[in-house]
């Protein structure tokens, strides 16, 4: 990896025009993450993990057409295994690591992990951080996908950026839908609009599967789920899933533009994102009879939820002792 050749000029060209200092910081983190992920893949550390979230969406699908995303989100891959093993290996590989112009560290506070970046490009390096999350395994079989090519990648030298194990796009979308059932993160609204308006890149999405996954994610958020040492914890009681409410006009009062900031230039308005969601997610209202019951997020419907989870495509949850 001695062929890495990055200068201040390369950072400037990778920064969105008009994004200012915050955008420059995001561009530096984006590059540092690329090099880190390549290194971890080469060590085999990522074999036990599945890439997910907004950063996976940008790097492996959207490229420069998407927003910058600073957090690194993973799921452990094996259902029934203790996810702490994968997290321990990840932290051990990252803390104190140096790759090219970057040095990496890991900070733990109250059970939450943060990845830190030091670099040689000048400016204030102390504030460059990413949240580091390891979540329970995906329900659908992960897929392999490579980076969307960008000019900056030519400066990374060898080896080429690898294919990564990533959560299937329908499940990534469903998790964002579930979050938007209880809050209005502007980043999730932006990502959902991008995913539904870029079919040449994403391919044809299975809307019925997205809806079913979203309903089940909301149910599990409210009630929890176990399989061996794997636990999808109960953490978000209610509200029940009401498609009409979900498709509402989410006004500026519940929309935080700072949630996107310089990560997307220009920053879309609440009205623009709300209209996009109402236009492209009308299929969420086409609930099947069992989905209508599960949408109420009641514990009494656990047997129905377990049957629905066990029959998801790929069968990952079919014989793992769900309860």
C-alpha positions, 0 to 999 in steps of 0.5 A: 500500500506504499503506492497511496498518493494523496495531496491537499489538491486531491482532497479539494477536488473530492470535496463538493463545490460550496461545501466549505470546511465541513465538506472538506472534513467529510471528504477526508473521512470518506477517503480514510474509510476507503483505505481502512475498509480495504485494509480490513478486508485484506486482513479478513476482519470483514468476513464476519461482518456485513456493511450497511447504512448510508455509508454503504449506500454511498460507497457501493451504490451512489458514488458522487451522486449520493451524500457523504455519510460519516458513520460506519455501520456493520451487522454481524453476519452469522445468525446465532453467534455472539456479535461481540467476537466480531466487534472485538476483532474489528476494534483490535485491528483498527486501534493504532492502525496507520494506512498511508497518510491516516492514523486510526483510533477507537474511543469507547464511551458508555458502550458506544464506539467512535472511530477517530482519524488523524491525517497530514492534510492540515487544518483541525484534525481533532474533530474527525470522527465516525460512529462505529456501530455493529448491529445484529445480522441481516435477515436476507442473504448479504450480497457482494458489491464493489465501490462505485468508481470515483476519480480519487480511487486512482490515487489509492494504489494497489490492491484495487478496492475489493468487493464487500459483503453488504446488506441487500438494498431492500433491507437497507431501505426497510431499516430506514423506513422503520426509523422514519416511523418514529422520527424524521432523520433528514439523512434517511429521507435523502437516502430513500429518495435516492434509492427510489430514483436511481433504478439504473444503479439500484436495479429493479427493487422488490416493493412488496419485499421492502414493505414486508421487511419494514413492517417486520422491522417495526414489529421487532423494534417494539417487541425484540427477537432472539436466535441463540446468542443473537438478540435483536433488542427491543428498543423502540416501543411503538408507534404502530405503523400507519402508512397514511401517517408515514406518508404525511408531509413532514414539515420543516418543524420536524426536519433537521437540515443540520442532519445533512449539512454539507454532506449533501450539496445543495441541501434538499428542503423538507418539502422536496424530500416529503414529496419524493417519499409520498410519490415513491413509497405509496406501495407501503399502503398496500398491506397484506392481511398479515402485515396489517396485523403486524403493523400494530406492533403487538406482542400478542402477534409474535407467532405470526411474526416468527412465521413471517420472518422464517419465510423471508427469501433466502431462508436465513431465519428458517431454522435458527430457533427464533423466539 
